[in-house]
Structure formats: C-alpha cells, structure tokens
Amino acid sequence: MERKQGYQVKERYQVTFRLSLEAYTRLEQVAELHLMRPSQYAKARLLVDLGLIREALDRRRREHRERR
C-alpha cells in the first residue's frame, strides 16, 4: 500500500475466533476482575501481547451500566 508523505492510512480489521466453554468462562471471570466486558479485555490483551501497547492495562475502577 502506497502512503503519501504526511498522510497515514488507517485501516481497521475485524477478528473473530471461537472459544471453548471453559475458555469463555475464564475470560468472563478475568474481565470481571478488571470491570471490562469480555470483548474489551480480549482486545486489550491481544494489543498488549502483540506489543502495540507498551503501557499497563488501565486498572481504574469503573461502573458499567447494564445493557438493555
């Protein structure tokens, strides 16, 4: 892909994967500890493990509203 000087191309990709029931249960438990949804936690861990984020996960306590 060709990039113009001073212009950054931003593309987004969607990633889908399947988990066993045991893996999803653990994901829910860990996400709950960080007050995140399972998808948010999975994305955060993926970015950290790929080295795209070099800082620790945000561990501030937050209140999440129940989805309707």
Phi, psi and omega per residue, in radians:
M1 nan 2.294 -3.105
E2 -1.523 2.352 3.128
R3 -2.032 2.354 3.069
K4 -1.417 2.612 -3.131
Q5 -1.116 2.286 3.130
G6 1.433 0.058 -3.127
Y7 -2.199 2.226 -3.122
Q8 -1.908 2.218 3.113
V9 -1.443 2.201 3.123
K10 -1.974 2.041 3.080
E11 -2.053 2.607 3.107
R12 -2.112 2.501 3.122
Y13 -2.214 2.538 3.093
Q14 -1.766 2.315 -3.139
V15 -2.019 2.305 3.119
T16 -2.230 2.374 3.066
F17 -2.561 2.774 -3.111
R18 -1.812 2.525 3.125
L19 -2.164 2.621 3.004
S20 -1.258 2.899 3.134
L21 -1.071 -0.709 3.136
E22 -1.116 -0.758 -3.141
A23 -1.133 -0.709 -3.140
Y24 -1.188 -0.655 3.104
T25 -1.071 -0.775 3.108
R26 -1.142 -0.691 3.108
L27 -1.050 -0.771 3.105
E28 -1.062 -0.731 -3.122
Q29 -1.128 -0.790 -3.126
V30 -1.187 -0.722 3.118
A31 -1.073 -0.682 3.112
E32 -1.078 -0.660 3.120
L33 -1.058 -0.574 -3.114
H34 -1.719 0.135 -3.125
L35 0.943 0.836 3.110
M36 -2.232 2.797 2.970
R37 -1.327 2.689 -3.136
P38 -0.958 -0.684 -3.138
S39 -1.171 -0.649 3.112
Q40 -1.136 -0.764 -3.120
Y41 -1.156 -0.745 3.138
A42 -1.067 -0.731 3.128
K43 -1.150 -0.746 3.140
A44 -1.083 -0.791 -3.141
R45 -1.133 -0.688 3.124
L46 -1.078 -0.797 3.140
L47 -1.129 -0.700 3.117
V48 -1.149 -0.797 -3.107
D49 -1.153 -0.522 3.100
L50 -1.406 -0.122 3.116
G51 1.420 0.280 -3.141
L52 -1.461 -0.322 3.074
I53 -2.194 2.154 -3.076
R54 -1.811 0.117 3.124
E55 -1.942 2.790 -3.110
A56 -1.146 2.734 3.071
L57 -1.078 2.562 3.090
D58 -1.224 2.017 -3.057
R59 -1.898 0.316 3.097
R60 -1.163 2.532 3.121
R61 -1.313 2.326 3.117
R62 -2.359 2.673 3.055
E63 -1.770 2.198 3.101
H64 -1.833 2.386 3.116
R65 -1.339 2.588 3.081
E66 -1.209 2.410 3.069
R67 -1.318 2.506 3.130
R68 -1.571 nan nan
